[in-house]
Amino acid sequence: MAEKLPASIRRFVEDYRRVRLHEGYASDDPGYAARLPYVDVTGRNRAVWRLRARHYLVARAVLTLVPGMGRVLDVGAGNGWLARRLAGSHRVTAVDVDAGPTGLGALDDRRVARVCGELESLPFTGGRFDAAVAAASLHYAVDLRRALGELGRVLRAGGLLVVADSPLYADAEARDRAQERTRAYYEAEGAAHLADRYRGLVRAELDEGPFRFFALTPGIGRLGDAIARLRGREGLARMPVLVGRRR
Ligand SMILES: C[S@@+](CC[C@H](N)C(=O)[O-])C[C@H]1O[C@@H](n2cnc3c(N)ncnc32)[C@H](O)[C@@H]1O
């Protein structure tokens, strides 16, 4: 798991790890990753993990029911809970910028290949995978177009990209306003720069890339988003599960 990342990413990883531990989205407990997504041993984000477990089952169903999805890339894999869950039925590679104990360092499973690398310049040859899963990770791309291009490159023609647990906004303006709220949040955590790498998704921007997307689940917040906008208020993020077929 070679680690040769630019200083800006090392800074991101360091501060992100600290904030995630503070939020209860990471843990020093060695059982934490092994029991996700069904049990959150921190007990602090149970509702979120209940939803994420459902999304995981949807992603898993796609990768199982669509033929020829044997080679899977878990992109922005974090501690690799999803890679480990899929490893019984698929050949899985996990990639993340965090090779430490809250990231790939927590993934102790010989069935999974661990690779330290960036979404925007994936260290793999073209056509190497049948499918990729981006679970709560695609919105961390600083350059979404480039990240989608890279995912399109490493997937074979007809390969699938499952996007789950990323906030999706109605339009770029709503997303940009949300990013400013995110910046204020991270500023209070002493790491405003983290907001540079947390940018919600917009369907039109996703569709500009090499994938044709379908929504597998509408995502929580759909009704709330519609009502907020009908009342002239700020639209809310949705968290759908999308699947894109590489064109
Ligand atoms: C919210 S976590 C999700 C982790 C895991 N997929 C999960 O479902 O729990 C986002 C992950 O994306 C990783 N990440 C952020 N920016 C990245 C980038 N440019 N390239 C690769 N991974 C990145 C972070 O290190 C982190 O592990």
The ligand as a Tripos MOL2 file, in Angstrom:
@<TRIPOS>MOLECULE
LIG
   27    29     1     0     0
SMALL
NO_CHARGES

@<TRIPOS>ATOM
      1 C1        -17.3500    9.4750    4.5110 C.3       1 LIG1
      2 S1        -15.9420    8.5060    4.2210 S.3       1 LIG1
      3 C2        -16.6550    7.0490    3.5170 C.3       1 LIG1
      4 C3        -15.8040    5.8490    3.7510 C.3       1 LIG1
      5 C4        -16.4710    4.5280    3.3660 C.3       1 LIG1
      6 N1        -16.7180    4.4490    1.9290 N.3       1 LIG1
      7 C5        -17.7510    4.3190    4.1030 C.2       1 LIG1
      8 O1        -18.7550    4.0110    3.4560 O.co2     1 LIG1
      9 O2        -17.7720    4.4270    5.3240 O.co2     1 LIG1
     10 C6        -15.1690    9.2750    2.8040 C.3       1 LIG1
     11 C7        -13.8610    8.6140    2.4160 C.3       1 LIG1
     12 O3        -13.3740    9.1930    1.1980 O.3       1 LIG1
     13 C8        -11.9590    9.3100    1.3140 C.3       1 LIG1
     14 N2        -11.5180   10.3130    0.3730 N.ar      1 LIG1
     15 C9        -11.7110   11.6490    0.4450 C.ar      1 LIG1
     16 N3        -11.1700   12.2610   -0.6220 N.ar      1 LIG1
     17 C10       -10.6350   11.2790   -1.4050 C.ar      1 LIG1
     18 C11        -9.9380   11.2860   -2.6490 C.ar      1 LIG1
     19 N4         -9.6940   12.4250   -3.3050 N.pl3     1 LIG1
     20 N5         -9.5330   10.1080   -3.1430 N.ar      1 LIG1
     21 C12        -9.7890    8.9450   -2.4860 C.ar      1 LIG1
     22 N6        -10.4390    8.8760   -1.3020 N.ar      1 LIG1
     23 C13       -10.8560   10.0390   -0.7690 C.ar      1 LIG1
     24 C14       -11.7270    9.6740    2.7660 C.3       1 LIG1
     25 O4        -10.4000    9.4160    3.1720 O.3       1 LIG1
     26 C15       -12.7590    8.7850    3.4450 C.3       1 LIG1
     27 O5        -12.2100    7.5400    3.7900 O.3       1 LIG1
@<TRIPOS>BOND
     1     1     2 1
     2     2     3 1
     3     2    10 1
     4     3     4 1
     5     4     5 1
     6     5     6 1
     7     5     7 1
     8     7     8 2
     9     7     9 1
    10    10    11 1
    11    11    12 1
    12    11    26 1
    13    12    13 1
    14    13    14 1
    15    13    24 1
    16    14    15 ar
    17    14    23 ar
    18    15    16 ar
    19    16    17 ar
    20    17    18 ar
    21    17    23 ar
    22    18    19 1
    23    18    20 ar
    24    20    21 ar
    25    21    22 ar
    26    22    23 ar
    27    24    25 1
    28    24    26 1
    29    26    27 1
@<TRIPOS>SUBSTRUCTURE
     1 LIG1         1 GROUP 0 **** ****
